[in-house]
Amino acid sequence: MPSTIPTMTQSFDICIRGGGIVGRTLALLLARERLRVGLVLHTPETPAHPTPQTVDVRAYALNAKARALLESLRCWPDARHATEVSAMQVKGDDGGEVNFSAAALQVRGLTWIVDVPVLEAQLAEAVRYQPLIELLDTPQPATLTVICEGKASQTRAELGVNFAITRYPQSALAARVSTDQLHGQTARQWFSKQDIVAFLPLEGPQGNAVAVVWSAPHAKAQALLAASPADFCQQLDQASEGCLGPLNLISERAVWPLQKAQADHWTGRHAGQAWALAGDAAHNVHPLAGQGLNLGLADVATLAALLRERGYWRTVDDAQLLRRYERARKADLLTTGAAMDGLQQLFSQDSAPWQAVRNWGMKGFERSGPIKQWVARQAMGFK
């Protein structure tokens, strides 16, 4: 049986498996350091020939640290496709409310809502013009293989890495709607028993469209997927308290089950060859705070920085460097992942005592001053 990672003479310093946002970003970071990079674009999660009818409705909330990273690669979308969020409003199910303001925190923006297809296109164009990156159809020999294949990574499974998964009793539904009123660059989120509804502003400062992420029990998510556009918008209007006026569905709807997961080991050796995991191949978190891609980009930024700063005598597969990468990223994930899981568990409880506790907690957090500011700055990527 052939080994998972080729063992013949290396022709690349690093081979990256996975051509999504995380994989392409890493390729550009490494090529900037004059490393020879092979990029395998097409994996089970990034098919070579996507269905023409499929419209990507995803939008990511990227923090200031992720923005700075992508700007350094000249891959940040324009203002229409990377909408700055100047305010954030989070409501509980019994009067609890938390508000954040970029002006109060004295920052440029709380986060930016980025169109996935636009960002992917800009990264693809940058890769195409980088001579030290070679696009590959199949994995090739390399001193180090970095696996960015997503949560269903086939290579991770072939390496025998345990991926501990906890499945939530919810699915997420994504869609886009136009609104009667301007969104005012405000991101909104409602917690109501077992549902979490988020409105993420799109189309720039004067936009009147939002990306919807609706987390609900599996059966309800499937019912929302099957509902007529008018019925779906009516239910969404009710869940969002009619805050932006009448809604109109302007995209397809997509649904996927939610989970948290983490690989036991993020680095190692197989048949004498070094490997590392990054992005969703290493970890998954609940999308309620939009930290998934931020964590993945922080992974590759950390790995690239360690390789850039390594001593001249160290190769890119140096075991000590790779262990430092794993320790640093696991530590960051520990706090973020625990916070996301804790919030999900808190708001999935139906009983009145739990409802009272969580709304009391939201009200207290809103008045907490420095604690609230510290949490906000952590989420924005300021450590």
N, C-alpha and C positions, 0 to 999 in steps of 0.2 A: 504494500500500500504506500503510495507516495506521501511524503511528509507535507504537513500543512503549509509550512514556510520553506520555499526552495533553499537547497543547501549548496548549490553550485557556486562558482566564483561570482562575487558580488559585482554588479555593474552599476548599482546606485548606492549612494550613502543611505538613503531612506526610501522605502516603498510605502505609500499610503494607500490603504484599501478603503475606498469610499469617497465618492466625489460630490458629497453634499456640502453644505455651508462650512461645517467644521473641517472636513477633509481639504477642501480648496483653500481655506484660510491658512491651515497649517502648511500646505505646499508653498504658498506665497511667502510665508514667514521664513521657511527654511531656505528657499531659493535666494532670498535676500541676504542670507548668511553664506552664500556661495556653496551651498550643498547641492549635490545632484539628487534630484527627486523624481521618482516614478509615481504616477498617480493613476490608480485603477478606478475608473469612473463608475463602472456599472456593477453593482452588487445587488443582492435580492431586494434591498430597499431603494435602490436608485436604478431602475430598469433602463436598458438601452433605448427602448422604444415605448415611451408612455402612451397611454390611450389618448388619441386626439381629442375625444369628447371630454376628457377629464380637465376641469378647471381648478387650479389650486386656490383654495379660499383661505389658506393660512396667513396669519400675520403674527410676527414676533414682537414682544416687548423687549427692547435692548437697552441696557443701562449705559451710563456714561463711559464706563471702562470698555465695554464692547464697542461703543461708538468710536472711541479714540483708537482702538486697535484697527478697526476697519478703515478709518480715515487715514491711518498711517500707511495702509495698502492702497489708498485712493479708490476704495470700493464702497464708499458710503453713498447711498441714494440721495437724490435731491429732496427738497422739502415736501413735495407732493407725495413722495413715496416713503418718506421717513417722517411721520408726523410727530412733532414735539408735544409731549404731554406736560402741561403747565400746572395741572391740578388733578387730584385723585380723590374720589369720594367712595367710601366703603360703608354699606348699610347692613345692619343686622336684621333679625326678624322680629324684634320687639323694642324698637327705639334706639338700639345701639348704633353709633355712627363714628367713623374716623375719617378725617380729612387731612390731605397733604397738599402743600403748595410749594412750587418751585421758588416763588418770591420769598416766602417765609424762611425757606432753607438757604436762600441766597445761592441758588444753583441755576444753571442754564435751563435745564429741563429735568423733570423727575425720571422720565424714560422716553423712548421713541418707539412708535409703532411702525414697523417696517414691513413692506410688502415682500413676501418671500420670493416670488418669481423675479422681481426686479433685482433684489440682492443677489440671487443665484446667477442671473445673467451678467451682472457686473463682475462677479468673481470669476465666472467662466471666461469672460473677455480678458481679464487680467492674466489668468493662467495661460491663455492662448499666446500672449505676447511675452511670456517669460521663458527664455531659452534654456534655463536650467531645469525646467519641468517637462517631463515627457509623459504624454497621455498613453495609458496602457489598456489593452483589452483583457489581459490576464496578469496576475501577480508575477513579479520578476525578482531575482536574487537581490538582496540588499543587506547592508550591515545591520540596519534596524527596520523592522516592519511596524507601522503604526496603524491600528485598526479603528476606523471611523465609520463602520458600516451601519450604525444604528442599533436600536434595541433588539432586533432579530438577527444580530450578527452571526453569520454562518462560520466565519473564521474563529470567533470566540468559542463557539460550540465545538469545533474541530480540535481546538487546543485543550479542550477538557476543563475550561474555566467555569466554575460554578457561578451562575447568575441568579442570586437569591431574589425571587419575585414575590411581592405582596400585592394581590389584586384587590382594588377597591370595588365596592358594590355599585360602581357608577361608570357611565360612559360620558365622553365629552362630545358635544355637537358643535361644529364650527359652521358659520355662515356669514354672509355680509348683507346688511340692510341699509337702505337709504332712510334718512330721517327728515321729518318736516322742519325741524329746527337745526341750526348749526350746533355741532358738538362742543364748541368752545374750548377745544384742546383739553378736554377733561375725560379722564378714564373713570368709568363707573363700575361698581361691583355690588351685587346684592346677594346676601346669604339668607336663605329661607328654608329652614328644616334641612331636607336632603338635597336641595338645589343650590348651585352657585352660578349666577349669571354675570358675565362681564361684557361691557361695551368698551371697545378700544377704538379711539378716533382715527379716521383715515382721511386721505386726500388733502392733507395740509391744514393750515390754520383756519381757512374758511370752508372746510369740508362739511358736508352733511351726510356722511356715510360712516358706519362703524362696523368693525369686525366683532362678531358675536362668538363667545365661547360659553356654552351652557353645559355645566356638569349636572347630570341627573341620574337617578337609578336606571339600570339598563333598559327596562321595559318602557319607561317614560321617554328615554332618549330615542328609542326605536319608533315610538309613536310620534314624536316630534319630527323625526325624519320622514315618516310616511304621511304626515298631515299636509293638507293643501296649503299653498303659499298664504292664502288669506287666514286660514285657521292658525297656522304657525305664527304669523305676525300678530294675531289677536292674543295668543297665549304669551308671546314675548312682550307685547305692550303691557300686559297685566303684570308680568314678572318684573318689569323695569319701571313700574309705577307711572307709565306714560310720560316719562321725563323729557322725551324729545319729540313728542307729538306722534302722529300716525307713522307707521313703519311700512316699508315696502321691500320685500325680498329681492335682491339683485344678484344672487349667486346660487349655485348648487349648495346642498348641505352635505356635510361629511360627519361620520360618527366613528369613534374608536374607543375601546375599553381603556380605563385608566389603571395605572399601576405605579408602585414605587419599586425600584430594583437597584441592586448594586453587585458588581462583580467582586468576588473574593480577592482576586489578585488583578492588578492593573498592569503589571509588568512581569516579565519572566523570560525564559529561554526554552526553545523547542528545537530538538535536533541540532543543538549548538548555535541556533540563531536567536537573536534578541527580538522581543516584541513588546508593544505597549498598547493599551486601550485608551480611547479618548471619546468624549461626547456620550451619546446615548448607548454606545457599545459598553461603556463603563458604568453608567448610572441613569436612572429615570426618576423624576420627581413629579408630584402633582402639579398641574398647570395653573393652579389658582393664583399664584403670584408671578407667573410668566418668567420663571428663572431658568428653565431648561436649557435654552440656547446660550444664555449668559454663562452658565456653568460650563457648557461645552467649549465656548470660545476661551474661557479662562483656562481650561485644560491645555489647549494648544498654545496659548500665550505663555503659560508656565513652562511647558516642555521646550518651546523654542528658545525662551530666555535661558534656561539651564544649558542647552546645547551651545548657545552663543557665548555664554560666560565660562564654559568649561576650559580647563587648562589645556595647553597645546598638546600635552602628552595623552590626553583622554580621547578615546574614540566615541562616536555617537552611540555605541552600544554599551558604554561603561555602566556596570551594574550599580555603582554608587549613585551616579547621576539619575538613573531610572528609579532607584528607590527613593531618592529625594523628591522626584516628581510625584510618585505615588503617595508618599506621606503628606505632601503639601496639599494635593487635591482632595485626598480623603478627609483631611481636617476641615477644609472649606465646605465640603459636601455634608459633613456631619451636622453642622449648625443649620445650614439652609434646608437640608432634607428633613431634619427633625422638626423644624418650624412648619414646613408645608404639611407634613404628616399630622402634626398636632392640631393645626387648624382644621384640616379635613375631618379628623376624628371628632373634634369639638362640635362642628356644625353638622355632623351626620346623626347627632342624637336628637330624637323627637320629643323627649319628655320635657314637661314644663320646668323642672329644676335646672336642667341643662340649658334650656333657652334663657332662663334668668341669669345663670352664671356667665354665659358667653356675652350677653348684651351688657351686663354689669362690667365685664372685663373690657369690652370695646369702649364704654364710656370712660372708664378709668384710664385706659391707654390714651384716649383723646386728650385727657387733661395732664398727661404725664410729663410734658415738656421735654427735658433733655433725653429721656428714654425714647420717646417717639422720634425725636430728631436722629438719635443714634441708629435706630432700626431703619429709618428711611435712608440714611446715608449708606448703611450696609447693603440694602437692596439696590442702591444706585451704583454699587461697586467701589465705594470709598471705604477702605478698611482703616 
